[in-house]
């Protein structure tokens, strides 16, 4: 199976300003000169972590999804990130997995951050998605989901090869962010992509980024610098992943369980 190239964009966000955020990400995507298979954007990349969905929510026919469709087609790669969506009168922190042909899938954040009253404003999702690029299986999740390993758990048949977490994860909790990303990679024998923002939001909460790509051994293989606005394209080796799983098949000894 061919190697996969993933681009992470660590960026500040304009608070609750969709147009300016789309403009800045169009520019940052245009600076990616090498070929890539997947571009990963932060959680709520059009607004920041806003608890005012009634002011900023869009439908699936709105400007954000249309922008993702245009950009994915232009770069001929998948683009993913989450935004504030309204559907059937309910608000969702919704990740969109946009393919270059305009087809897309969605994932609604399962674990809502009650300490910021996210659960009071948004509706929780109950289904994961597993997407494919070049035969690689990829599971995209959102921010607080990282703290709940059962939801992320890979199965004996290796349900996925890459876990992605798009986030607005504050600097004051950067140690758990980094530690849990490492843990998810090691326990699930997969690559993990942690995509986080930088800068202050409208509540004066600061984000240091700490975006990274970690391999199946728990080794960081990206070079993104905390606090900086920057991007990086990383090549992932499937043959190295498959060989490691073959030589050290820990998932074979895992517990069977069912999520209800």
C-alpha positions in Angstrom: 0.0 0.0 0.0 1.3 3.5 -0.8 2.5 5.9 1.8 0.0 8.7 2.8 0.8 12.4 3.0 -1.0 14.4 5.7 -0.8 18.2 6.1 -1.6 19.8 9.5 -2.2 23.5 9.6 -1.6 25.0 13.1 -3.3 28.4 13.0 -4.9 31.1 15.1 -8.6 31.7 14.6 -10.6 34.9 14.2 -13.2 34.8 16.9 -16.7 34.1 15.6 -15.7 35.4 12.1 -16.4 32.8 9.5 -15.4 35.0 6.5 -12.0 36.0 7.8 -11.3 32.4 8.9 -12.2 31.0 5.5 -10.1 33.7 3.8 -7.0 32.9 6.0 -7.3 29.2 5.4 -7.7 29.6 1.7 -4.4 31.5 1.8 -2.6 29.0 4.0 -3.8 26.1 1.8 -2.6 27.9 -1.3 0.9 27.9 0.3 1.0 24.1 0.4 3.2 23.4 -2.7 3.8 19.7 -2.3 1.3 17.0 -3.1 -0.8 15.9 -0.1 -3.6 13.5 0.4 -5.3 15.0 3.4 -5.4 18.5 5.0 -6.5 18.7 8.6 -8.0 21.9 10.1 -8.9 22.6 13.8 -12.1 22.1 15.6 -14.7 24.9 14.8 -12.2 26.3 12.4 -14.6 29.0 11.2 -15.4 30.5 14.6 -13.3 29.2 17.4 -14.9 27.3 20.3 -18.1 29.3 20.4 -21.0 28.7 22.7 -23.3 30.9 20.5 -24.5 28.4 17.8 -27.7 30.3 17.4 -25.7 33.2 15.9 -23.1 31.3 13.9 -24.6 27.9 12.8 -24.8 27.0 9.2 -26.6 24.3 7.3 -24.8 21.7 5.2 -25.6 23.8 2.3 -23.9 26.9 3.8 -20.7 28.7 3.0 -18.3 26.5 5.1 -19.3 23.2 3.4 -19.2 24.9 0.0 -15.8 26.3 0.7 -14.5 22.9 1.7 -15.9 21.4 -1.5 -14.1 24.1 -3.6 -10.8 23.8 -1.7 -10.7 20.0 -1.7 -11.3 20.0 -5.5 -8.7 22.7 -6.1 -6.0 20.8 -4.1 -7.3 17.3 -5.2 -7.1 16.0 -1.7 -9.4 15.4 1.3 -10.0 18.3 3.7 -11.4 17.8 7.2 -12.2 20.0 10.2 -15.3 20.8 12.3 -17.8 23.7 12.2 -21.1 24.7 13.9 -23.9 23.1 12.1 -27.7 23.3 12.4 -29.9 20.4 11.3 -33.5 19.8 12.1 -33.4 22.6 14.7 -30.5 21.1 16.6 -26.9 22.4 16.8 -23.9 20.1 16.2 -20.1 20.4 16.5 -19.8 18.6 13.2 -16.7 17.4 11.4 -16.9 17.2 7.7 -14.7 14.8 5.7 -14.7 16.5 2.2 -13.4 14.5 -0.8 -12.1 16.2 -3.9 -15.1 15.0 -6.0 -17.5 16.8 -3.6 -18.7 13.7 -1.8 -18.5 14.0 2.0 -19.2 12.3 5.3 -19.8 13.8 8.7 -19.1 13.0 12.3 -20.8 14.8 15.2 -18.8 15.2 18.4 -19.7 12.5 20.8 -18.2 13.9 24.1 -19.4 17.4 24.7 -17.3 19.5 27.1 -19.8 20.1 29.9 -17.4 22.3 31.9 -17.8 24.9 29.1 -21.5 24.1 28.8 -21.0 22.6 25.4 -23.7 20.1 26.2 -26.2 22.9 26.9 -25.8 24.3 23.4 -25.0 21.3 21.2 -26.4 17.8 20.5 -24.0 14.8 20.9 -23.4 12.4 18.1 -23.5 8.6 18.5 -21.8 7.2 15.4 -18.1 7.1 14.4 -17.0 7.2 10.8 -14.1 5.3 9.2 -12.9 6.8 6.0 -10.5 5.5 3.4 -7.7 7.2 1.4 -5.5 5.0 -0.8 -6.6 2.0 1.2 -5.7 3.5 4.5 -8.5 3.5 7.1 -8.9 6.7 9.1 -11.0 7.6 12.1 -11.6 11.3 12.7 -12.7 12.5 16.1 -13.0 15.9 17.9 -11.1 17.4 20.9 -12.7 16.1 24.2 -13.2 12.7 22.6 -9.5 12.2 23.3 -10.1 11.7 27.0 -12.3 8.7 26.4 -10.3 5.7 25.2 -13.2 3.3 24.8 -14.7 5.5 22.1 -11.3 5.6 20.3 -10.5 1.9 20.7 -9.1 0.0 17.8 -10.3 -3.6 17.5 -8.4 -6.9 16.8 -9.1 -6.6 13.1 -7.5 -3.1 13.1 -10.6 -1.1 12.3 -8.4 1.9 11.4 -4.8 2.9 10.7 -4.9 6.6 11.7 -6.7 8.4 14.5 -7.3 12.1 14.0 -8.3 14.6 16.7 -9.2 18.1 15.6 -9.2 20.4 18.6 -9.4 23.7 20.4 -7.4 22.4 23.4 -6.1 25.2 25.8 -2.5 25.6 26.8 -3.3 25.1 30.5 -4.1 21.5 29.7 -1.3 20.9 27.2 0.3 18.2 29.2 -2.7 15.9 29.1 -3.2 16.7 25.4 0.3 15.5 24.6 0.2 12.5 27.0 -3.2 11.3 25.8 -2.2 11.5 22.1 0.8 9.3 22.8 -1.4 6.9 24.7 -3.9 6.6 21.9 -1.2 5.8 19.4 0.5 3.2 21.6 -2.6 1.4 22.8 -4.3 1.3 19.3 -1.1 0.6 17.3 -1.9 3.4 14.9 -0.7 6.8 13.7 -2.3 9.7 15.6 -2.8 13.2 14.3 -3.4 15.9 16.8 -4.5 19.2 15.1 -4.9 22.2 17.5 -5.1 25.9 17.2 -2.9 28.7 18.6 -3.6 32.2 20.1 -6.3 33.7 22.3 -10.0 33.2 21.7 -12.9 35.5 22.5 -12.9 34.4 26.2 -9.2 35.2 26.6 -8.3 31.5 26.7 -4.9 30.8 25.2 -4.0 27.9 22.9 -0.4 26.8 22.4 -1.1 24.4 19.5 1.1 21.4 20.2 -0.1 19.9 17.0 1.7 16.7 16.1 1.8 13.4 14.3 2.7 10.4 16.3 3.6 6.9 15.0 2.4 3.5 16.2 5.3 3.3 18.7 4.4 6.5 20.4 7.2 8.5 18.7 6.5 12.1 17.4 7.4 12.3 13.8 6.3 15.9 13.1 8.2 19.1 13.8 5.5 21.7 14.3 6.6 24.2 17.0 4.2 25.0 19.8 2.8 28.6 19.7 3.7 29.1 16.1 1.4 29.5 13.1 2.8 27.0 10.7 2.0 23.9 8.6 3.7 20.7 7.8 3.2 17.8 5.4 4.2 14.4 6.8 4.5 11.1 4.9 3.2 8.0 6.7 4.5 4.5 5.9 2.0 1.7 5.8 4.6 -1.0 5.4 6.2 0.1 8.7 2.9 0.1 10.5 1.9 -3.4 9.1 5.3 -4.9 10.0 5.1 -3.5 13.6 1.6 -4.9 14.0 2.8 -8.3 12.7 5.8 -8.4 15.0 3.9 -7.1 18.1 0.2 -7.9 17.7 -1.0 -6.6 21.1 -4.5 -6.0 19.8 -5.0 -9.8 19.6 -5.0 -9.8 23.4 -7.5 -7.0 23.8 -10.8 -7.1 25.6 -14.1 -7.5 23.8 -16.8 -4.9 24.6 -19.8 -3.2 23.2 -20.5 0.6 23.4 -24.1 1.4 24.2 
